[in-house]
Amino acid sequence: MLRNVGSNWVLIVLTVALSYVTTPFIVDTLGRDGYGTWTLVTAITGYISLVALGVPMALVRYLAQHISGKDWDKANQTIGTCAGLYLMLCAAAFVVGTGLGIAFMAYDIPASYRGDAYVAFGLMVVYVSLSFVGLIPEGIMFANHDFVPRNLVRVGTLLLRFGLTIGVLSVHPSLSFLAAIQLIGLSFDYLVSWTIIRVRYPAIRLDLRLFNWATLRQVLSFSLFVLLMAAGGRLSFETDALVIGALIGVSAIPFYSIANSLVVYLMDFIIGIAAVVSPMTTALSTEQRVDELREMFLKWSKAALSVTIAAGLFLIVLGPRFIGWWISAEYEGPSGAVLQVLMASCFVFLPARGVALPVLMGLGKPRIPTIAFLAAGLLNLIMSALLARPFGLVGVAVGTAIPNVLFAILIVVLACRELNVTLVEYGRYVIPRAALGTLPTLGVLLWFKAGLNVTTVTGLVAAGIVMMVVFALTWILFVYRDDPYVDVRSPLARLWSRA
């Protein structure tokens, strides 16, 4: 499992690294209004992905179940059924995209970008719609717990898009060209992924003649909950740009989206755990390996919290100054304040999102989490809209943070109940040592900020390196010392004795 999670993390680190180059580049080439318009395009067209009805997660869940039982006929029937459904959903997505296009035209887009923005919007509708079919090979690989080959393909796609973005926008800065690059990347990803599947999984095949109505009903019975959960997630993390564009102005969107992007990168890192936890939960549950399932839940919840602490402390203390260096000095104040609010809520939200939620989904218990996530998303929309004008971007961030914390607490309680893990047992293992372990790391960061007043990239890098050394030593010598599941100190001691 660590190998698969590690490959996800490598992909996410590369994604973040490339984004650190492309984001300021796009802001510079398109301008603040252009970048705000592009963010608005991607935020609105992103809602088309809800037409997928949660089929991707349902495909992974049922395929993992069939593959664990070596039932290849049933696995192929599920693939054929989902493929047929995806084609229908693709057509529906174009219709939904047309309606969203009308809503997009209602926004006050700067005149110099308006025509280009409309073309880009149309291309993004095509991209999101076709991406449904592109999810089939990913589902097959994830169900086989074969994350490394899949992530290698995604790395190739990232590098292709990165090269095209830098090369094309340097010559011709354009929203529509930026949208076209997404389509090229999707085509590359799909063709290479299917080539790998044909070589690695000879028993797996895509045949629309295997479409089965009974299987379709089974898939939809699960995917409906995933759809509502996806809607909640989009309301929580993708609606803020729409609220800001409508109530504050398109030019204010970049200040929020830059900060939010750092949080989303960290969330993607944690979801790298979730992508492995969900199918693994299904497999362990099917094989009735209950003790291993409980151990996985506790072990990876603590790991998710540890990762969140490592990145989160840096973002809260020095994140605003990093943004000021990364984008420009004018972003440090407004974007930094948003980042601190959002990141504070992530200490509670991300461990639940990364482990507790996928455990519940893998167990086939989506009802309450789905309703809760949708309710949190709606509460976020309402609170952000109410707080936007009186408190500005910080108000929008608060409107996002509070519902996420409430949702996370509920999800952890539900997961503990399903696995017969008491809240005392969960809290005692996951929280106290990690919370105390933050103190040395936090002290180092505050010293760099207040004592040394670091503002340059050299100072920020030095602070990050020293922080990670202190964090690693604290986690090895204290947080994970004599851990019942992951004692990282014992292997190091053996290595030291051999030396």
N, C-alpha and C positions, 0 to 999 in steps of 0.2 A: 504493500500500500504506500509506503514511504517513497518508493521509486516513482509511482504514478503521481503522487502529490508533488514530488520534487520536479517532475517534468512540467507540471502545470505552473509551478512557481518560476521555473526558468523562462517559460513563455511570457509570464506576466512581467517579470523583471525586464525582459527585452522590450515588451510593449511599452512599459513605462519609460525606459531609456530612449526609445525612438520618439515617444510622445514629447519628451523633454526637448527634443530638437525640433519636431514638426510644429508644436503648438506656438512657440514664439515666432517661428518662421511664417506660419499662416497668419498670425496676428499682424506681423509686419507687412506681408505682401498684400493681404486683403484689407487691412485697416480695421479699426475697432468696430465700425459699423458693419463691415463685411463679415468679420468673425462672429459678431452678434447675430447677423442674419443667418450664417451657416449653422450656428448652434440652434437657432429657431427652426430651421429646416429639418435638422436631424431629430430634434425633440418631437416635432409634430409627426413626421413620417415614421418615427419609432413606434407610434401607437398602432401602426398597421400590423406590427408583429403580434399584436393581441389576436389577430385573425387566426394565428396558428393554433389557437384553442388549447394550448398546453400539450399538444401532441408530442413534441420532442421529449419531454420528461416521461410521458406515458410510454413512448417507444423504448426508451432506455430501461424503464422499470420492467416491462413485460418481456423484452428481449433478454434481459439479465436473468429473469426467472426461467425462461425456456432454455437458455444456453446452459445454466447451471444443471438443468435436468437432461441435457443432451437431446432435447426435442427439436431437431432441426426443421422438421416439417412445420411445426407450429411457429418456429421462429421466422421462417420464410413467409408464412401466411401473414404474420404480423407486419413484416416489412412491406409486402405487397399491398396490404390494406392501408397502411400509413402512407405509402407512396400515392395510392389513388386518392386518398383524402387530401394529401398535400396539393395535388393538382387542382382539386376543387377549391381549396382554400386560396390558392394562387389567383384564381379568377376572381374570387370574392375580394381579395386584397386590392385588386385594381379598382373595383367599384368603391371600396372604402377610401382608397387614396384620392379618388376624384372628389369625394365629399370633403375630405380634409384639405384638399387644394383650395376649395372655396373658402374654408375657414382661414387658410393661410393668407389669402388675398385681402382679408379684412385687417391684417396687421399693417401698421404704418412703416413699410419698408422704405429705406432711403431711395430716392429716385435713381441714383447712379447704379444701384444694385438690383433694381426691381425686375427688369427683363431677365437678367442672368439668374436671379433667384428663382423665378418661375420655371426656367428650364431645369435648374438643379433640383428643384422640388419634384418635377416629373421623373427625372432620372432616378432619384432616390426612391420614389414609389415603385419603379421597376425593380430596383435593387432589393428592397425589402421583400417584395412579393416573390421574386425568384429565389430568395434566400431560404424560403420554406423547403423547397426541394433539396437545397444544399445541406439541410440539416440531417438528411437520411444517412449519409456515410458517417457523420459524426456520431449519430445514435448507435450505429452498428459497432463502431470502435469502442465507444464508452461501455456498451453492454458487455463487450468482451474484455473489459478492464485493460484495454490496449491503448493507454493514453500517450505513450512515448511516440509511436509512429504518427498518431493524430497531431500531436503538438509539433512534431517536425514539419508537417505540412503547413500548419498555421504559422510557424516561424518563416517558412518560405514565402507565404502570402504577405506577412508583415513586411518583410524586406522588399518584396516587389512593390507594395503600396508606398513604402517609404521612399524608394528610389524614384518612382513615378511622381510622387508629391513634390519632392525637392526639384526634380528635373523639369516637370511640366509647369509648375507654378512660378519657377524662376523665369521662364520665358513668357508665360501668359497667365497672370493671376486671374483666376476665374472660379466662381462657385460651381458652374456646370462641369468644368474640367475636373474639379475635385470630386464631384459626384460620379463622373465617368470612371475615375480611378477605382472607386469602390466596386463597380461592376466588373472591371477587369480582374480585380483580386478574387471576387467570388467565383468567376469562371475557372481561374487557375486552381483554386482550392478544391472545387468539385471534381475536376478532371483527375488531378493527382490522387485525391482520396479514393476515388473509385478504382483507380489502377492498383492501389495498395490492397484494397479489399479483395479484388479478384485474385491476387497472388496469395494473400495470407489466410483467407477464409473460403476455401473451395466449396464448403458445404452451404455457404450463404449465397443467395441469389435474389435479384430484384425482378419479380414477375407480376405484372398487374393482373394477370389472370387468376392469381391467388387471392384477389380481393374477396373478403368474407364479411358479410353483414353482421354476423354474431361477434366477430372479432372487433368490428368497427364500434359496436355498441359498448363492448368492454373497454376499448381504448377511450371512447368519449366519456364513459362514466367516471374515469379517473382524470382525464385531461380537462374536463370542465372545471374541476377544482384548481388545477394548475393555471388555467386561463384567468380565473378570478385572482389567483395569487400574483400572476404576472401583471394584472391590472393594478393591484395594490402596489407592487414594486415600482411600476412606472409612475404611478401617482406620487410615490414617495421620493423618487430620484430624478424624474424627467419632466415633471410638471412645473417645477420652480421657474424654469426659463420662460414658460408660457405666462405664468403669473407676473413675472418681472417685466416681460415685454408688453403686457397689457396694462399694468398699473403703474410702472415706473418708467419704462422706455427701453427700446431695443439696445441702445448704447450702454445701458447698465448691465446687460446680460453677461458680457465677458468678465466683469468683476466677480460675479457669483460663480460662473461656470468654471473659471480657472481654479478657484478654491475647491469647488465640488469635484473637479476632476481628480484632484489629489486624494480625496476621500474615496472616490470610485475606484481608483487604482489600487488602494489598499483593500477595498472590499473585493475586488477581483482576485487579489492575492488569497484572501480568506475563502472565496468561492472556489478557488483551486482545490481546497480541502473538500468542500461540499460536493464537487463533481465526482469525487472518488467515494465519499461517504455514502451517498444515496444508493448506487448500485451494490456497494459492499454490504450495506444494511439489508438489502433485498436478498442477497446471496446467503448471508449468515442467518437471516430469519427463515429462509426456505430450508436450509440445512439444520435448523433448530440448534444453532451454536449460540445460545443465549448469553453465556458468560463472556464469550469473546465480543459479543455485541455491546454489552455493558462496558467492558474494558475499552473498546474503541471509542465509545461515547465520552467517557471520562477523560481518556488520554488525549484525544484530539480537541476536546473543549478547552483543556488547559493549554494545549499547543496554540490554538487559535487566539486565546487571550494573550499569550506570551508574544506572539507576532504582532498583535494589535498594540500592545504596550510599547514594544520596541519602536515601531514606526510612529505611533500616536504621540508619544512624548516629544519626539523631535519636531513633529508637525505643529504641536501646540506651542512649544517654546520658541523654536527657530523657524517654523514654517512661514510666518509672515515675511521675515527677512529673506528667506529663500525665494518667495514669490517676487519680492522687490528686485532681487538680482536676476531671476529667471525671465520675467516679462518686462517690467519697468517699475521705477520707484513709485509711480502713481497707484500701482496695484497693491502695494504693501499694506496700507491701512485698511481699505474696504474689503479686499479679498482676505487679508489676514484675519480680520474679525470673524468673517463667515467661516473660515477654516477652523478656528478655535472652537466655535459653537458646534459645528458638525462633528468634529473629531472627538469632542468630549462625550457625545452620545454613543460613539462607536465602541467605546470600551464595554458597553453593555450590549449593544446591538450586534456587533460582528461575530462574537463567539456563538451567539444563538443562531445567527444567519448561516454561519459556516458549518455548524455541526448539528445542533438540536433540530433545526428545520429539515435538513435533508434526511436525518434519521426518521422523523415522522413521515416524510414522503416515501422513503424506502420501505417503511412498514405498511404502507397503504392506508395511512391515517391522515388524509389531507383536509378533512372537512373543517375542523375548528381552526387550524392554522390559516387556511384559505380565507375564511370569514374574517379572522383577526387581521390578516395582512391587508385585505381590502378595506376594512374599517380604518386601519392605521393610515392607509393612503388617502382615503377621503378626509380624515381628520387633518392630515397634513395639508391637503388642498385648501380646506376651509381656514385653518389657522394661518397658513402662509398668506392667503388673500386678505385676511383681516389685519394682519400685522405688517403687511408690506408698506402701506402708505405712512402709518404713524412711526414705524421704526426702521424702514428701509430694508436693505439687504440682510441685516442682522435679524430683523423680524421674520423674514422668510426662512432663515436658517433655524431659528427657534421653532418655527412652525413645522419644520421637518424633524428636528431632533426629538422633541417630546413624544410624538406618536411612535417613533422607532424604539425608544426606550421601553415604553409600555408594551409594545408588541413583543420585544425580546424577553421580557420577564415572563409573560404568559407562555411563550414557546418553550422556555426552559422547564417550567413547571409541567407542561404537558409531556415533554420528552422523558423527564424523570419518572412520571407516573406510568408511562407505557413500558419503561424498562425496569420498573420496580427498584429504582434508585431514589433514596430519600433526598429531599432538598438539603438536609444537613450533610449527608454524605457528599453530594455534589459540591456544596459550598465549601466544605472542609478541604476537599481535594483540589478544587480549581482555583479558589480565590485568595486565601490568606497569604500564602508565601509569595504569590505573584504580586499582590498588592504591596507587601513589605519590600519586595525586590525592586520596586519602582524608585525607592528613595535614593539610592546611590546614583542611578542613572539620571533622575530628575535634578539632583544636586550638581552633577557635571554640566548638564545643559544650562542651568541657571547661571553657573559660573561663567560659561562661555558667553552668555547673553549679557548679563549685568556686569560681570567682572572684567571681561575682555572686550565686550561690546563688538562682537564679530559682525561684520556686514559684507565682507568680500567672499568670493567663492572659495578662496583658500581657507579662510577661517571657518566657513560652513562645513567644508569637507573635513577639516581637522576635527571640528566638533563632532561630526558624524562618526569618524573613526574612533575617537576616544570614547564616545558614548557606547559604541558597539563592543569595544573591549571590556568596558566596565559592565555592560549588560551581560555579555557572555560569561564573565567570571562570576557575576552574581547568580546567574541562572544555573551554572554548573555547580558552584560551591554551596548554594543555599536553596534556590527554588526547586531544583530537581534532585537535590541530594537525598539519597535513600528513597527515591520515588518508587512506589510499588509497581508501576508500569513502565516508566522510562527513567532509569537511574543513569544519567549521562556521566556521572562521576566515576563509576566502577570501571568502564572501559578505559577511561583516561588513566586511572590508577594502574591498571594492568600494563598499559603502554609505558608508563613511567618506570615501573618495576623492571620491565624488560630492558629499558634503556640503561 
